[in-house]
Amino acid sequence: MTTWSALGKQGADLQQGVSVDLTKLMLELWQRLKDGKSPDKPLSAIETAARLAGFESFEAGATQQQRELIGAAALDRPLLDAAVTVGKQRGLIVRERALAVLAEYSEAMVSPYARLAASVLVNDSIRTGTRASGTYHGATRKEFVRIREPLQKRAHSSLEGTVIGIDELFDIGGYMVYGPGDPALPLSERAWCGHILRFLA
């Protein structure tokens, strides 16, 4: 197993744990909304769980990237501070989206939504961590790499191994974007994607 596929496994493990936590909390939120009760308690717990997951996922990505660039595992304070910020931002987003979305869903849709939220949260935070670490440590190039097998093959899998300048753009399905998971991509190109950017000196 390569160090990058190990990151993929670490991300999958994080995602599994977050998915279990969010499913339980979102079912509680859904029930309270249905019963006309205050959603504050489950919303607060959802935000806390998502905040921790965002921090841990960012840290995992940043640590893997840093090991490769400079050989050290312990993150410098600016990267840890960035991990805290990402955790806070992701926690608020998951909280707000859960309240807006679950009010419209049936109970049968709560668990699939929680799994999707966990996937997006963990994958986006890992990618943000690798990018922050690469930038912080002066990377000049980026490589399109796979860290885990996708649920379905994507056309952009043909980009695997492509190396370009750190500020250049990839053409993913006709969209000129920074890399996999870019918010400008349609959900069909982002959901369940097993790619990430590896930053190079």
Order of alpha helices (4+ residues) and beta strands (2+ residues): alpha-alpha-alpha-alpha-beta-beta-beta-beta-alpha-beta
